[in-house]
Amino acid sequence: MILSSLNAGTGRLILRIGLGALLLFHGIAKILHPASLDFIGGMLVANNLPSVLAYGVYVGEVIAPMMVIVGYYTRIGGLLIAVNMTFALFLVHSDEWLRLTEHGGSAIELQLFYLISALAMVFLGSGKYAYKQD
């Protein structure tokens, strides 16, 4: 196979499925363990934000990943994920920004992966293999 025959639509599909599926597991875990919303609500209140915003995690980790996976308003889904990850980085992981793991990686590399991939979806759009191309 000649590498120049590969297309951007397939690359966007791989990125969409990778980002959406991996983040969706986090959302499913929060559905299965609703007490995690109490933790998130507490973090919001500690930062002078209303605890009801904790329900936004369902939007950012369940609805938006499904939008991205199927390619339905992918740019909006990516933006919702990016907002969700920004909140997570500032509220939950703010003390880890300069921390390294025992293996030398960034302590927030997973969160940064989700944020950067979501921003890529905002700029790239869904591609041709999507329910609704944008």
Buried (B, 14 or more C-beta within 10 A) or exposed (E): EEEEEEEEBEEBBEBBBBBBEBBBEBBEEBEEEEEBBEEBBEBBEEEEBEBEBBEBBBBBBBBBBBBBBBBBBBBBBBBBBBBBBBBBBEBBBEEBEEEEEEEEEBBBEBBBBBBEBBBBBBEBBBBEBBEEEE
